[in-house]
Amino acid sequence: MEKKRSVRWLYHWKDEVLALGFLMAFAFVINAGIQIKGLFMDDLYLWSCYGEQSFLEYVFPLGGTRFRFVYYLAAYVEMALVGTHITWFVPANIIINSLIAYTVFRFGRRLADNSFIGFLCGILYLLSRMSYYQISQVNGLLESLALWEAIGILYCLYRYLNEDRGAENCYLAGCGLYFMVCFTHERYMALLPLFLLAALMKLEKKIRNWLLPLGVFLAVLLIRLVTIGTLSPAGTGGTNVADTFQIRQAVEFVFHQILYLFGINMGDSYLSGLPWRESARWVKLVVAAADLTVFVLVLLFIVRVITDGKNRWACLRNCILFIAFIGACIVSSSVTIRVEVRWVYVSMTASWLFLAYMCGMISRPALRRKPGRQEMAPVLPDYRKRLLCVTLFLLYAALTFPMERYYRDKYPNLYYWHTQEQYNSLAEETWEKYGTDIFGKKIYILENTYEVSDFYADTFFKTFDRNRKAEGTEVIFVDSIRDFGQVTNNMLVIREDPKFHAYQDITEVVRQMKCQPVYGYYEDGWMDESARIRVMAGSTGVINLEIFYPGDITGTERSRITMDGRLVQELDIDRNIANVQIQAAPYDTVELGFENNFYLKDAQEQRGEKRFSMIVNITAD
């Protein structure tokens, strides 16, 4: 008996592991190409707080505009685990989103009483273009956690309404998730009415279940008042909801979000990727076909509810729960200054789950009393309606796939996408190329059309340092290569490439322009007995030569220095270190020649036809 139970347990979890594995594999495939190599914007600010504050200061910030200690705790853990491996943030985000998709799969399976429909719910969740922020930004963890907790509340309230065993625990768990989501993203404080609505539809008699969500809400308000000094939630882009709220605008945003649920992009390109009016005609036809499939499912569901007198009230209150949840999420994200696609993700996920519930109700056999009998029997075989629902849901998913892929290709239109590409490129041209050698260098960036702020410049490279300091690393913006002298070993020169939203490391190119050996001179400063170098002068035209002879001085060592073939200095080497200044025209490129009558006798190598003579460091500011 025990053996059979173990076999059943293994068989059950085998299916669960396979479902999670397929969902995770799909998540990595569909998000292939999304990268985070360098942090900027909110991500860099989030990291800077992590790098400069204590654990308590980071997780429980006081006096700011937001108090999201649940999210900050999760972000702190993620930052600690990822460390300096910035490229790990995207895989971490994908794994988290896969776990949410697995949750959606299990919820959808329960609603539809069908594993395949539940699996399609998970696939649709991962496929959605609305996941862009959750995957491509470190701060996407905020949206992921809030979505996960909000869907968890919906799940708990659904079970509370439809189950007797464990209903009380589900309600309590929902209240706990509500407390958490309020301190993950304050927008979801708007979910409070759902608890009261569920208690009303349940005809709840326990006063505790009426007072508990209200008590949690009051506790949230009190904590917010104590920690940030206000009850009004902060808006988007540093705004305050109380200052920017307009009823007409909010109603318009609600309408836009409803259209989003039906596949219609209503925002401008920088918010939605591509607005509906600019979308391809075939995409509009596909969306129309998908919406028609949804309409057929809804129509079948309505017919089923009307004809099923036994379960009509249960269906009605579940519909009210789903619609109220979707409506609360839409309204809560319509009160600020704009609507971003990522905010529709929660209501979109709930909509797919609602469709799964409809499929479950349609495919459930209607029980009717047979003439002359007391027992109830199904009128229509279950498998036929189940097959119909699976077919319609699969058709909807198949139509949604090309549409979502089409809009995913429009991600570069989003307001931050190209900036992320720029910082990815900056990381590639510096950290990925030089590793820890980047620390301590002066990084000259030609022009600054990307408008990199001082904060970004000061903080960007600290993210790659285990000590979070990047000591000695300095970013300097210049208009031209004329604005600095010779390229030394502790310098990098980077130029912008706006066409490709990238940076280019041109250190070696500029080094050659500033100081190009013709023969007999090497990058590390060693010079042969005979050498010739082309040097670009600086703003003053003064070229400084620091000459170091590491051998024993006999008093006969002499170096003849010419500029463009004209003798400018005949230097007697009477000490190991000597400094020489040569005057050229400002920004002029001259050819310096060296003829030395000595060489280093104990040199361990020889690179050219002649032997090493001395070390010459050239500067021209």
N, C-alpha and C positions, 0 to 999 in steps of 0.2 A: 504493500500500500504506500509506504513511504517512498519507495523507488518510483512508482507511478507519479506521485505528486512532484517529485524532483524533475522527472522527465517533462511533465506539463509546464513546470516553472521555467525550465530551460527553453522549451519550445516557445513559450510566450515571450521571453526576453530576447530570444533570437530574432523574432520579428521586430521588436522594438529597436534593437541595435541596428538591424538592416535598414529600417526606416530612417533612423538618425544618420546612418552612414550615407545613404543616398541623398538625403537633404543637404548634408554638409558638403558632399562632393559637388552637388548642383550649385551650391552657394559659391564655392571656389571657382567653378567654371563660369558662372554668369557674371562674376565680378572680376574676372581676369583683366589685367591691365590697369586696375585702380591701384595707385601707390601713394604712400606717404613716406617721403625720404627726409623732408625738412619741415619743421613746424612753423606756423605763422598764425596771425589773427588770434582768435579765441584759444586755439590750441597752444600757441606759444605763451600766452598770458597764463593759461592754466598750468603749464609746465613751470613757468617762472615762480608762481606761487608755491608749487611743490618744491622747487629747488631752494627757495629762500625762507620758507616758513616752517615752523614746527608742525608736528602732526596735529595737535589740537588747534592751532591757528588755521591750518589748512582745511580741516574737516568742519570746524565750527567757527567760521568767520563772523565777527561781530561788527556791526556798524556799516555793512555794505548794503547793496540794493537787493541781494538775494541771500537766502539761507537754505541751502540744499545739502544738508549734511549727509543724507543717504547717498546722493550722487557723488559728493566729494570724497566720501569714504571709498566708494568703488573706484573712483578715478585715482585715488592715492594708491590703492592696491595695484591697479593696472600700471601706473607709472613705476612703482617699485619693481614689479615683475619684468617689465619691458626694459627698464634701465636706459642705456645708451643705444639700444637696438631699435632705432626709430622705425625701421621698416617692418617691425613686428606688429605695429599697431593695426595695420590692415588685416593680417591674418587673425589677430585677436578679435577685431570687430566682426569678421566673417564667422568665426566660431560662435561668438555670442549671438549673432543673428540666426545662426543655424539652430541653436538651442531654443530660441524663441519660435522658430519655424516648427521645431519638434513639438513645442507646447501647443501651437496652433493646430498641428496635425492631430494631436490627441484630443483636443477640444472639438475639432471638426468631426473626428471619428465618433465621438460620443453623441454629437448633435445629429449626425446623419445616420448613425448606426451602420456605418460603412467605412472600412479602412481606406478604400481607394479614394473616396471623396475627401476624407480627412487628409490623405496624402496630397491630393491636388490643392487643398487649402494651403498646406505648407509650401508647396511649389509656387503657387501664386504669390504668397507672401514674399518669398525670396526673389522671385522674378520681378516684382514691382519696381518701377523706376523711382518710386518714392523712398527707396532705401539709400539713395545716393549719399546723403549726409551721414547716415549711420555707418557707412563703410569707409567713406573717403576722408573723414575728419575724426581726430581723437575725441573731440567733444560730442561726436555721434553717440558715444556711450550714454550721454544724457537722454537722448531720444529713445535709445534702445531700452534702457531701464524703465523709463516712464511708460513706454508702450507695453512692455512685459507686465508691469504692475497693473496697468489699466485693464488689459485683457484678463489678468488674473482676477480682478474685481468682478468683471463680467461673468467669468466662470463660476466664481463663488456664489454670486447672486442667482445665477441660473440654477445651480444645484440647490440652493436654498428654496427656490420657488417650486422645484419639480421633484424633490426627494424628501422623504420623511426621515430616513436614517442618516444621521450626520448633518442634517440641515442647519442645526444650531452652530456646529463647529464651522461650517462653511461661511455662515454669516459673520461669525467672529473673525475668521481669517480674512474675509473681505474688508472688515473694519481695520484690521491691522495693515492690509495692503493700502488702504486709503490713507492712513497716517504716513506710510512710507512714500507713496506717490506724491503727496503734498510737499514732502521735503526732497523729492527728486526733481519735480517740475511743478511749480505752484499753479500752473494752468489747470491741473486736474483736481483742484479744489472744487471745480464745477460738478464733479461726480457725486457730491453729497446727496442731491435729491433722489438719486437712484436707490439709495438705501431706504429712504422713507417711502418711495414708490413701491419697492419690493415688499416692504412690511405691510403696506396698505393692501396690495393685491393678495398677499398671503393671509390677510385678516389676522395679523399678528396681535396676540393678546398680552404678550409679555411687555410690560412697560420698559424693561431694560433694553430690549431690542429697538425701541423707538428712541430712547435717550442716548444709547451708546454712540451711534454715528454723530449725533449732535454734540456729544461730549468730546469726541475726537476732533470735530471741526473747531469747537471753541478752544481746545488745547492747541491746535495748529495756529489759530489766530493769536493766542496769548504768546506762544513761543516766537512768532514772527514779530509781534509788537516789542517784545523784550530784546530780541537779537538785532533787528534791523530798524526798529522804531516806526514801522508803518504797517497798515493792513492792506494797502493797495498793492497789487502785484506789479512788478516791473514789466515794461513792454519790450518791444523789439528795438534794437539799435540804440539802447540807452534812453529810451522814452519811458514814460509812465502811463499806464493804462488810463488812469483817472484824468490825465491831461489830454490824451489823444483820442479818447473814445468818441465816436460819432454814430448815432443810431443808423443813419442812412448808409454809411460806409459798412457798418457791421452787417446789415441786411444784405448788402451787395456781396460781401465776402461769404456769407452763409450760402447764398445762391451759387457762387463760384465753387465752393467746396462740394455741394451736392452734384454739380456737373462733373467735378473730378471723379466722383464715385462711379460715374458712367463713362469714364475714359476720355472726357473732354477737358483738355488743358485750357484754363481760363486766364492764367497769369502771363505776364510778359516773359520774353525769352530768358532774362537774367534770373527769373524766379522759377520758371516751369521747364526750361530747356527749349521749348518751342510752343508758341500759342496755337490754339486750334485753327485760327484763321490762316496760319502759314503751313499747316500740316499737309502732307501729301493726300491726294484724293483717295488713294487705295487705303490709307490708314483710316480715313473717315468712314469708308465703306465697311472696313473690318470692325470698327467700333460700333457702327450701326447694327451689324450682324450679331455682335456679342450682346448688345443691349436687347436685341430682339429675343435672343436666347434667354436672357434674364426675365424678360417680360413673359415668355411662355411658362417659365418655372413659377413665377409669381402668380400667374393666372391659374395654373394647376393647383398651386397651394391654396388660393382663395376658394376654389371649387371644393377642395378637400375639407377645408375648415367649415364651409357652409353645410356640406353633406354629413359631416361627422359631429353629430350632436353630443356624443359622449365626451369628446376631448376639446370641444369648442372653446370653453373658458380657459383651459390650460394653454391652448394655442394662442388665444388672444392676449393673455398676460405675458407670454414669452415674446410675442411680437412687440408689445408695448415696451418690454425691457430692452430689446435690441434697438428699437427705434429711439428710445429715450437715451440710451448709451451713445449711439451714433450722433444724435442731436446735441447732447451735452458736449461731446468732443468737438463737434463742428462750431458750436457757439463759443466755446472757450477759446478757440483759436481764431475767432473772427473779430475780437474786440481790440486788436492792436492795429498797427499802421499798414500791415500788408499780410498776404497769405503766401506762405511758402509750401511747396509740394510736400515736404517732409512732415508738415503738421497734419496732413490729411491721412497719413499712414495708419494711425490708430483706427479712425473711422472706416477706412478702406478695409482693414483687416477684419473689423467687426462685421462689415457688409458681407465679406466672403463667408464668415461663420454663420451669418444670418441665412445666406443661401444654402449652406450645408444643413441648417436646421429645417428649412423648407423641404429639402430633398428627403430628410428623415421623416417628416410628417407625410409627405406625398407617398412615399414607399411603404409606410406603415399600413398594414391591412385594416380596412374599415370593418368594424365589428357590427353586424346586424343580427337581430333575432330572427331565426328561421320560423316559418309558420308551424305551429303545433309543437315547438320545442322551447325549452327554457334557456338552453345554452346559447352563447353568442358565437358566430362563425364569420370568417372573412368572406367578403363578397367576391373579391378579385385576388387571384394568386399574388403573393408578395413579390416573387421574382420578376414579374412583368413590369410592375411599377418601379421596382428597384433598378432594373435595367434601363428603363426610360430616364430616370433621374441621373444615373451614372452617365448615360449617353449625352444628355443635355449639359451636365456639368463639365464633362470632358470636352464637348464642343465649345463651350464658353472658354475654357482654359486654352484650347487650341487656337481660338480666335484672338485671345488676349496675348499670346506669346509673341507674334510678330509686331503687334502694336507696342508692347513694352520694349522689345528690342529696338524698335525704331526710335522711341523717345530716349532710351539709354544712350544711343549714339549722339544725342544732342546735349549730353552733359557739358561739353565745352562751352555752351552758351550760358551756363550758370554763373552767377556773379563772382564766385570765388575760384572757379575751376582753373583758369589760366594763372592766377596768382599761386595756387598750389603747385602747378607745373613749374613756375619760376623758382620756387623754393626747393622743389625736388631737384631741379637742375643745379641750383647753387650747391646743394649737398653733394651731388654727383661730382661736380667740378672741384670740390674742396675736400670734404671728409672722405668720400669714397676713393678719391684719387691719392690722397696723401696720408690718410689715417691720423694718428696722434701727432704726426709732424706738423699738422695744421696749427697746433697750439703754439702761441708765442710769435706767430707771424703777423706782419702787416699786410692786410688784404686790401688792395686798391681796386675799386670798382669804377669803371669809366662811366661817367654821367650817372644819372639816377632817375631815369624816366619811369622806372617801376615804383618810384616814391617809397623806398624802404625807409622806415622811420628809425630814429635813434634807438628806440626800444628794441626793435627787431635786430638792428646791427649789433647792439650790446649783448643780446640774449641768445641769438640764433645758434652760435657755436658752443654755448655752454651745454646745450642738450646732448652733445656728443662726449662730454667729459664726465668721467665717473665722479669727479670731485665737484662737478656742476659750476666750475669757475672759468675754465678756458683762459687761464692767466696769461697775460701778455698778448693775447689775440686782439687785434684792433682792425676794425673796418673803416676805411677812409674812402670817401667819394670824391672823385676828381673829374674834371671836364675833359682832360686830355692827358696823354702820356707825357706832355711837357711839364705837368704839374708835380712831377717827382723825378728824382735823379736816377742813377744807375740801379738796375735790378740786382738786388743782393739775395743771398740764400735765405734770408728771413722775410722775403716778400713774395706775394702772389699778385698777379694782375688779372682781373676778370673784366670782361666786357659783356654788355647786354646783347641779346639777339632777339629783338621784339617780334620778328617774323614767326619764330617758333616758340615764343614765350619761354626763353631759356637764357642761360649764361654760358660763356665760353672762357676757358682758361687760356689766356694768351701770354702767359708769363714768359715762355721761351721765345715767342715771337718778339715781344718787346725787349727781352734781354738781348736778342740779336740786333735789334734796331738800335739799342742804346750802346751796345758794346759788342761788335762783331769781329771775332778773331779772323784775320786773313791767314796767318800761319804763326806758329810758335807760341801761342798763348792759349790757355785752357781755362775752363769754367771755374775751377777751384783756385785760380790766381797764379798758378805756376807759369813761368815764362822760360823759354829756351834762350840760348846765347844770341839768337837772332829772332826777332818777332815783329809782326805788323798787326795793328788793331784799328778798326774804324770805331770812333767814339762820338756820340751825340752830346754836345754841350748843353748846359742848363740855361736858366734865365740870365745868369751873370756871365756866362761864357767861360767860367773858370773850371778847368778840369784838374782834379786833385789826384795825385799819384802817391800812394803809400807803398814804399819799397822796403822789402824785408829780405836781407841776405842771411841765410842760416848757417853759413860757413865761417871759417876763420878768416879774418881780414889781414891781408899782407900789405896793404897800402898801394897796390898796383891796380886794383879793380876799378874799372871805368865803364860808364854806360853813356852812349851817345843817343840822344832822343831827338827825333825829327817830327815835324808836323807838316803834312802834305809835301814831304820831301825837303823841307827847310829845317836846318838845324836850329833847335830852340833851347837845348840844354845839353851840356857836357858835364855829367855828374861823376865826381870822384867818390867812390864808396869808402868812406872812412869810419863808418859805424854800421851796425847791423840793421838799423831802421832809419829811413830817410823819407822826408816828405817833399814833394815837388809840385808846384802849381804851374799850369800852362794856360795861357789866355787865348781863347778862341772867340769867335763871334757868337752871340746868344743863339742857342738852338741850332747851331751849325754842326754838321757832321764832318769830322776831320779824320785823317788817317795818321796815326802815330806809329813811328818806326823806332825800334830799339836794336842797338848793336852793342853787345856786351863782350868784353875781352876776358871774361871769367866764367867758370861753371862750378857747380857743386860737385866736389870730387867724390863724396860718399853717397850720392843719390842712388836709390834702390831701383829706379826704373828710368826709362827713356821712351817718350811718346812720339817724338818727331825725329827728323834727321839729325838734329843737334841735341845737345845735352841741356838738362835743367840748369838755369842760371840763378834765378831769384823768384820771389813771390811779389806780385804787384796787384794791389787792390785799387780799383779806379772808381771814383765818385764824381758826379757832376750834377750839383743841385740847381 
